[in-house]
Amino acid sequence: MLLLLHFMSPLLSQNKVQFTLDKIIKIAKEQAPDAILARHRFRASYWQYRSFRAIYMPSLKFDATLPSIDRSIRKNALPEILPDSSVVFIDQYSRNNSIFYSGSLSLSQNIGVTGGNISLNSSLERTDQIGVMGSKQFAANPVLNIILNQPLFAFNGMKWDRKIQPLAYEEAKKNYLEAMEQVSVNAIERFFDLADAQLNLNISQINFKNNDTLYKIAQDRYNIGAIAENDLLQMQLGFLNTKTELTKAIIDLEMQKSRLRSFLGYNEKVDFNLLLPDSVLNLKVDYQKVLELALNNNPEVIGRQLRLIEANRDLAQAKGQRQNINLSASLGLSKSTYGDIASAYDKPGEGRQMRIGISVPLIDWGQGRGKVKIAQSNQELINMQVQQSQLDFEQNIFLLVMQFNLQNDQVTLAAKSDTIGQKRYDITKQRFLVGKVDALNLADALHAKDIAKRGYVEALRSYWNAFFMLRITTLFDFIKNQTLSEEFDNLIE
């Protein structure tokens, strides 16, 4: 007895804070490591989507060399005619003293419809010769230099990205909501794990106290010959068992508190006193409505759409690589002049540049055809997998709805069983005290009472677990009758 008081005294002296199920769920969504991880994952998806959108915006780039100094000695082989009219090359050396400056400005734009790219470029170069005969030279493309790169009959990745990336971002949103609801489910599990431990400790404390009293009474009766030795031994065994169960319950309670603290991100100073929900929702859900909500909101549905689109994209890419003809063209004006910078922009059309190029694959020895066949096979496989996944999805929703609709009755039955079990034990205990039942009947009533109490807590766990599984599957709040929503803007600041 002294050993038990030694274990229990720290528990009794702690200042416990009362926590309801709703409070635990709220705290978990705010600060649980799993919730923080879900928020960071969503932020990464958001910026990935922003990067995708930026691809279709014009980009402006400036490059410059400020400056480049060249003071090198160069060797040149110059021709010289000898008296016999033969020509030889004589090495001569010259010193170069120049400063070079350059700047260029380019504006480029991807063409999503065709998968090409067009850019406009302008550049200016200046070379200063240092020395007695110093001079300045400018070379400019000041007006227009247009460059076009356009694949013909080829795979257009930007076209497919316009289909895939918005869906992927929408999936990321729903994955975030689903992850937060999964945090709620995990919080429910931790809550009821600790609630079970609290209940077991309470049961163990009551059973230990009752069995201690009953064992003493049995000893007195045995001493006067009112009961047989077998009944006394049964009572002694029951007393020792409750003592062992009480020790285990104390240890298990501390373990469950530690698990809940870790899940919520609390330190070891936080203690818990859980209050079980005193009621459940009077709610029945319709399978067709739940199925419709799931098809509209569940990220798994979007995931299946993405898999089909990506399979079609891979097939289009394999086909496009077999006939990947690339056309490139450039057109520009340029001028090189001595003098000031203004003269470089005077009549720039004196220098013209034009280039047209084409790249055509000729022979690949069947590589392209093989890639197409592989992509076609993969597409057919994914189509089959998606169809099977859809059937399994609908079947799981049917089972989930059926399970939830039965939970309300299960909680009611468990509550009645708890009341009956407690009443039966109280009656049996009184009958034992007056000698009308033996120790075996009392032990049986005690065991049934404890099972009923634990069964009620398990029924509550199953109910709230099933309810939040409905929320995960549909991303729908059945209490407020509205779709779950989050302030996503707060996550990306």
ZIPE-V949463 format. One record per pair of residues at least 24 apart in sequence whose ideal C-beta (glycine too) atoms are under 10 Angstrom apart, sorted by the first residue. I is the first residue (numbers start at 1). GAP is how many residues later the second one is. If there is no record, write none. Layout:
BEGIN
[[I GAP] [I GAP]]
END
This chain:
BEGIN
[[1 207] [1 211] [1 242] [3 240] [3 244] [4 200] [4 201] [4 204] [4 239] [4 242] [4 243] [4 246] [7 239] [7 240] [7 242] [7 243] [7 244] [7 247] [8 193] [8 197] [8 238] [8 239] [8 242] [10 240] [10 244] [11 190] [11 239] [11 242] [11 243] [11 246] [11 260] [14 255] [14 256] [14 257] [14 258] [14 259] [15 254] [15 256] [15 258] [16 254] [16 255] [16 256] [16 257] [16 258] [17 253] [17 254] [17 255] [17 256] [18 254] [18 255] [18 256] [18 257] [19 172] [19 175] [19 241] [19 245] [19 251] [19 252] [19 253] [19 254] [19 255] [19 256] [20 171] [20 254] [20 255] [20 256] [20 257] [20 258] [21 163] [21 166] [21 167] [21 170] [21 171] [21 174] [21 253] [21 254] [21 255] [21 256] [21 439] [21 443] [22 165] [22 255] [23 164] [23 168] [23 251] [23 252] [24 160] [24 163] [24 164] [24 166] [24 167] [24 170] [24 236] [24 239] [24 240] [24 248] [24 250] [25 156] [25 158] [25 159] [25 160] [25 161] [25 162] [25 163] [25 166] [25 439] [25 443] [26 158] [26 161] [27 160] [27 236] [27 237] [27 238] [27 239] [28 152] [28 155] [28 156] [28 157] [28 158] [28 159] [28 160] [28 162] [28 163] [28 232] [28 235] [28 236] [28 237] [29 151] [29 152] [29 154] [29 155] [29 158] [29 457] [30 153] [30 234] [30 235] [31 233] [31 234] [31 235] [32 148] [32 151] [32 152] [32 154] [32 155] [32 158] [32 230] [32 231] [32 232] [32 233] [32 234] [33 150] [33 229] [33 230] [33 231] [33 232] [34 145] [34 146] [34 148] [34 149] [34 152] [34 153] [34 229] [34 231] [35 141] [35 144] [35 145] [35 147] [35 148] [35 149] [35 151] [35 152] [35 229] [35 230] [36 147] [36 229] [37 142] [37 146] [38 137] [38 138] [38 139] [38 140] [38 141] [38 142] [38 144] [38 145] [38 453] [39 137] [39 140] [39 141] [39 447] [39 451] [39 452] [39 453] [40 451] [41 131] [41 134] [41 135] [41 138] [42 127] [42 130] [42 131] [42 133] [42 134] [42 135] [42 137] [42 138] [42 444] [42 446] [42 449] [42 450] [43 129] [43 133] [43 445] [43 448] [43 449] [43 450] [44 128] [45 123] [45 124] [45 125] [45 126] [45 127] [45 128] [45 130] [45 131] [45 447] [46 123] [46 126] [46 127] [46 130] [46 442] [46 443] [46 445] [46 446] [47 445] [48 117] [48 120] [48 121] [48 124] [49 116] [49 117] [49 119] [49 120] [49 121] [49 123] [49 124] [50 119] [50 442] [51 114] [52 106] [52 109] [52 110] [52 112] [52 113] [52 114] [52 116] [52 117] [53 109] [53 112] [53 113] [53 116] [55 55] [55 57] [55 102] [55 103] [55 106] [55 107] [55 110] [56 53] [56 54] [56 55] [56 56] [56 102] [56 105] [56 106] [57 52] [57 53] [58 49] [58 50] [58 51] [58 52] [58 60] [58 61] [58 62] [59 47] [59 48] [59 49] [59 50] [59 51] [59 60] [60 45] [60 46] [60 47] [60 48] [60 60] [61 43] [61 44] [61 45] [61 46] [61 47] [61 58] [61 60] [62 41] [62 42] [62 43] [62 44] [63 39] [63 40] [63 41] [63 42] [63 43] [63 60] [64 37] [64 38] [64 39] [64 40] [64 41] [64 59] [64 60] [65 35] [65 36] [65 37] [65 38] [65 39] [65 60] [65 61] [66 34] [66 35] [66 36] [66 37] [67 31] [67 32] [67 33] [67 34] [67 35] [67 59] [67 60] [67 61] [68 30] [68 31] [68 32] [68 33] [68 34] [68 59] [69 28] [69 29] [69 30] [69 31] [69 59] [69 61] [70 26] [70 27] [70 28] [70 29] [70 30] [70 57] [70 60] [71 24] [71 25] [71 26] [71 27] [71 28] [71 59] [72 24] [72 25] [72 26] [95 36] [96 33] [96 34] [97 31] [97 32] [97 33] [97 34] [97 37] [98 29] [98 30] [98 31] [98 32] [98 33] [98 36] [98 37] [98 39] [99 27] [99 28] [99 29] [99 30] [99 31] [99 35] [99 37] [100 25] [100 26] [100 27] [100 28] [100 37] [101 24] [101 25] [101 26] [101 27] [101 37] [102 24] [102 25] [102 37] [104 37] [104 41] [106 39] [106 41] [108 39] [108 41] [110 48] [111 37] [111 38] [111 39] [111 45] [111 47] [112 44] [112 45] [112 46] [112 47] [112 49] [112 50] [113 43] [113 45] [113 46] [113 49] [114 36] [114 37] [114 38] [114 40] [114 42] [114 44] [114 45] [115 34] [115 35] [115 36] [115 37] [115 39] [115 40] [115 41] [115 42] [115 43] [115 44] [115 45] [115 205] [116 32] [116 33] [116 34] [116 35] [116 36] [116 38] [116 40] [116 42] [116 210] [116 211] [116 212] [117 30] [117 31] [117 32] [117 33] [117 34] [117 41] [117 211] [118 28] [118 29] [118 30] [118 31] [118 32] [118 211] [119 26] [119 27] [119 28] [119 29] [119 30] [119 211] [120 24] [120 25] [120 26] [120 27] [120 212] [121 24] [121 25] [121 26] [121 209] [121 211] [122 210] [122 211] [123 209] [123 211] [124 217] [124 220] [124 221] [125 211] [125 219] [126 215] [126 218] [127 209] [127 211] [135 203] [135 204] [136 201] [136 202] [136 203] [136 204] [136 205] [137 199] [137 200] [137 201] [137 202] [137 207] [138 197] [138 198] [138 199] [138 200] [138 201] [138 202] [138 203] [138 204] [138 205] [138 206] [138 207] [139 195] [139 196] [139 197] [139 198] [139 205] [139 212] [140 193] [140 194] [140 195] [140 196] [140 197] [140 201] [140 203] [140 204] [140 205] [140 208] [140 211] [141 191] [141 192] [141 193] [141 194] [141 203] [141 207] [141 210] [141 212] [142 190] [142 191] [142 192] [142 193] [142 199] [142 202] [142 203] [142 204] [142 206] [143 189] [143 190] [143 191] [143 192] [143 202] [143 205] [143 206] [144 187] [144 188] [144 189] [144 204] [144 205] [145 185] [145 186] [145 187] [145 188] [145 189] [145 208] [146 183] [146 184] [146 185] [146 186] [146 208] [147 181] [147 182] [147 183] [147 184] [147 185] [147 208] [148 179] [148 180] [148 181] [148 182] [148 183] [148 208] [149 177] [149 178] [149 179] [149 180] [149 181] [149 208] [150 175] [150 176] [150 177] [150 178] [150 179] [151 169] [151 172] [151 173] [151 174] [151 175] [151 176] [151 177] [151 208] [152 171] [152 172] [152 173] [152 174] [152 175] [152 206] [152 207] [152 208] [153 166] [153 167] [153 169] [153 170] [153 171] [153 172] [154 162] [154 163] [154 165] [154 166] [154 167] [154 168] [154 169] [154 170] [154 171] [154 172] [155 158] [155 159] [155 160] [155 161] [155 162] [155 163] [155 164] [155 165] [155 166] [155 167] [155 168] [155 169] [156 157] [156 160] [156 161] [156 164] [157 156] [157 159] [157 160] [157 163] [159 154] [159 157] [160 149] [160 150] [160 152] [160 153] [160 154] [160 156] [160 157] [161 152] [163 142] [163 143] [163 146] [163 147] [163 149] [163 150] [164 141] [164 142] [164 145] [164 146] [164 149] [167 135] [167 136] [167 138] [167 139] [167 142] [167 143] [168 134] [168 135] [168 138] [168 141] [168 142] [169 133] [170 129] [170 132] [170 135] [170 136] [171 128] [171 129] [171 130] [171 131] [171 132] [171 134] [171 135] [172 127] [172 130] [172 316] [173 126] [173 129] [173 302] [173 312] [173 313] [173 315] [173 318] [174 123] [174 124] [174 125] [174 126] [174 127] [174 128] [174 129] [174 301] [174 310] [175 124] [175 125] [175 127] [175 128] [176 123] [176 310] [176 312] [176 315] [177 120] [177 122] [177 294] [177 295] [177 298] [177 306] [177 307] [177 308] [177 309] [177 311] [178 119] [178 120] [178 121] [178 122] [178 293] [178 294] [178 295] [178 297] [178 306] [179 120] [179 293] [180 291] [180 292] [180 295] [180 304] [180 306] [181 287] [181 288] [181 289] [181 290] [181 291] [181 292] [181 293] [181 294] [181 303] [182 286] [182 287] [182 289] [182 290] [183 80] [183 285] [184 280] [184 281] [184 283] [184 284] [184 285] [184 287] [184 288] [185 279] [185 280] [185 281] [185 282] [185 283] [185 284] [185 286] [185 287] [186 77] [186 282] [187 73] [187 76] [187 77] [187 277] [187 281] [188 272] [188 273] [188 275] [188 276] [188 277] [188 279] [188 280] [188 281] [189 70] [189 71] [189 74] [189 272] [189 275] [189 276] [190 66] [190 67] [190 69] [190 70] [190 71] [190 72] [190 73] [190 74] [191 65] [191 69] [191 72] [191 81] [191 83] [191 85] [191 86] [191 269] [191 270] [191 273] [192 64] [192 82] [192 84] [192 265] [192 266] [192 268] [192 269] [192 270] [192 272] [192 273] [193 59] [193 62] [193 63] [193 64] [193 66] [193 67] [193 70] [193 268] [194 58] [194 59] [194 61] [194 62] [194 63] [194 64] [194 65] [194 66] [194 67] [194 78] [194 79] [194 80] [195 61] [195 77] [195 79] [195 80] [195 81] [195 82] [195 262] [195 263] [195 265] [195 266] [196 56] [196 57] [196 60] [196 78] [196 258] [196 261] [196 262] [196 265] [197 52] [197 53] [197 54] [197 55] [197 56] [197 57] [197 58] [197 59] [197 60] [197 62] [197 63] [197 75] [197 77] [198 51] [198 54] [198 55] [198 58] [198 59] [198 74] [198 75] [198 76] [198 78] [198 259] [199 50] [199 54] [199 75] [199 77] [199 251] [199 254] [199 255] [199 257] [199 258] [200 45] [200 46] [200 48] [200 49] [200 50] [200 52] [200 53] [200 56] [200 250] [200 253] [200 254] [200 257] [201 44] [201 45] [201 47] [201 48] [201 49] [201 50] [201 51] [201 52] [201 53] [202 47] [202 51] [202 251] [203 39] [203 42] [203 43] [203 46] [203 243] [203 246] [203 247] [203 250] [203 251] [204 38] [204 39] [204 40] [204 41] [204 42] [204 43] [204 44] [204 45] [204 46] [204 48] [204 49] [204 246] [205 37] [205 40] [205 41] [205 44] [205 45] [206 36] [206 40] [206 240] [206 243] [206 244] [207 31] [207 32] [207 34] [207 35] [207 36] [207 38] [207 39] [207 42] [207 239] [207 240] [207 242] [207 243] [208 31] [208 33] [208 34] [208 35] [208 36] [208 37] [208 38] [208 39] [208 41] [209 33] [209 37] [210 28] [210 29] [210 32] [210 215] [210 219] [210 232] [210 236] [211 24] [211 25] [211 26] [211 27] [211 28] [211 29] [211 30] [211 31] [211 32] [211 35] [211 231] [211 232] [211 235] [212 27] [212 30] [212 31] [213 26] [213 216] [213 220] [214 24] [214 25] [214 215] [214 218] [214 219] [214 225] [214 228] [214 232] [215 24] [215 25] [215 27] [215 224] [217 215] [217 216] [218 214] [218 221] [218 224] [221 214] [226 209] [227 208] [227 211] [227 212] [228 210] [228 211] [230 208] [230 209] [230 210] [231 201] [231 207] [231 208] [231 209] [231 211] [232 207] [233 206] [234 204] [234 205] [234 206] [234 208] [234 209] [235 197] [235 203] [235 204] [235 207] [235 208] [236 203] [237 202] [237 206] [238 201] [238 202] [238 204] [238 205] [238 208] [238 209] [241 202] [242 204] [245 205] [276 180] [276 181] [276 184] [276 185] [277 134] [277 183] [277 186] [277 187] [278 182] [279 132] [279 181] [280 127] [280 128] [280 130] [280 131] [280 132] [280 135] [280 179] [280 180] [280 183] [280 184] [280 187] [281 123] [281 126] [281 127] [281 182] [281 183] [281 186] [281 197] [281 198] [282 126] [283 121] [283 122] [283 124] [283 125] [283 184] [283 187] [283 195] [283 196] [284 117] [284 120] [284 121] [284 124] [285 115] [285 116] [285 117] [285 119] [285 120] [285 182] [285 185] [285 189] [285 191] [285 193] [286 115] [286 119] [287 107] [287 110] [287 111] [287 113] [287 114] [287 115] [287 118] [288 113] [289 112] [289 185] [289 187] [289 189] [290 107] [290 108] [290 110] [290 111] [290 114] [290 180] [290 183] [290 184] [290 186] [290 188] [291 102] [291 103] [291 106] [291 107] [291 110] [291 182] [291 183] [292 182] [292 184] [293 104] [293 177] [293 180] [293 181] [293 182] [293 183] [293 185] [293 190] [294 99] [294 100] [294 102] [294 103] [294 106] [294 176] [294 178] [294 179] [294 180] [294 181] [294 182] [295 95] [295 98] [295 99] [295 102] [295 179] [296 178] [296 179] [296 180] [296 187] [297 176] [297 177] [297 178] [297 179] [297 186] [297 187] [298 95] [298 99] [298 174] [298 175] [298 176] [298 177] [298 178] [299 176] [300 89] [300 90] [300 93] [300 173] [301 88] [301 89] [301 92] [303 83] [303 86] [304 78] [304 81] [304 82] [304 83] [304 85] [304 86] [304 89] [305 81] [307 75] [307 76] [307 78] [307 79] [307 82] [308 71] [308 74] [308 75] [308 77] [308 78] [310 68] [310 69] [310 72] [311 64] [311 65] [311 67] [311 68] [311 69] [311 70] [311 71] [311 72] [311 74] [311 75] [312 63] [312 67] [312 70] [312 71] [313 62] [313 66] [314 57] [314 60] [314 61] [314 62] [314 64] [314 65] [314 68] [315 56] [315 57] [315 59] [315 60] [315 61] [315 62] [315 63] [315 64] [316 56] [316 59] [317 54] [317 55] [317 58] [318 50] [318 51] [318 52] [318 53] [318 54] [318 55] [318 56] [318 57] [318 58] [318 60] [318 61] [319 49] [319 50] [319 52] [319 53] [319 56] [319 57] [320 48] [320 52] [321 40] [321 43] [321 46] [321 47] [321 50] [321 51] [322 39] [322 42] [322 45] [322 46] [322 47] [322 49] [322 50] [323 37] [323 38] [323 45] [324 35] [324 36] [324 37] [324 44] [325 33] [325 34] [325 35] [325 36] [326 31] [326 32] [326 33] [326 34] [326 35] [327 29] [327 30] [327 31] [327 32] [327 33] [328 27] [328 28] [328 29] [328 30] [328 31] [329 25] [329 26] [329 27] [329 28] [329 29] [330 24] [330 25] [330 26] [330 27] [331 24] [331 25] [393 80] [396 73] [396 77] [397 73] [397 76] [397 77] [400 66] [400 69] [400 70] [400 72] [400 73] [400 74] [401 65] [401 69] [401 72] [403 59] [403 60] [403 62] [403 63] [403 66] [403 67] [404 58] [404 59] [404 61] [404 62] [404 63] [404 65] [404 66] [404 74] [405 61] [406 56] [406 57] [406 60] [407 52] [407 53] [407 55] [407 56] [407 57] [407 58] [407 59] [407 60] [408 51] [408 55] [408 58] [409 50] [410 45] [410 46] [410 48] [410 49] [410 50] [410 52] [410 53] [410 56] [411 45] [411 47] [411 48] [411 49] [411 51] [411 52] [411 53] [412 47] [413 42] [413 43] [413 46] [414 38] [414 39] [414 40] [414 41] [414 42] [414 43] [414 44] [414 45] [414 46] [414 48] [414 49] [415 37] [415 40] [415 41] [415 44] [415 45] [416 36] [416 40] [417 31] [417 32] [417 34] [417 35] [417 36] [417 38] [417 39] [417 42] [418 31] [418 33] [418 34] [418 35] [418 36] [418 37] [418 38] [418 39] [418 41] [419 33] [419 37] [420 28] [420 29] [420 32] [421 24] [421 25] [421 26] [421 27] [421 28] [421 29] [421 30] [421 31] [421 32] [421 34] [421 35] [422 26] [422 27] [422 28] [422 30] [422 31] [423 26] [424 24] [424 25] [424 28] [425 24] [425 25] [425 27]]
END
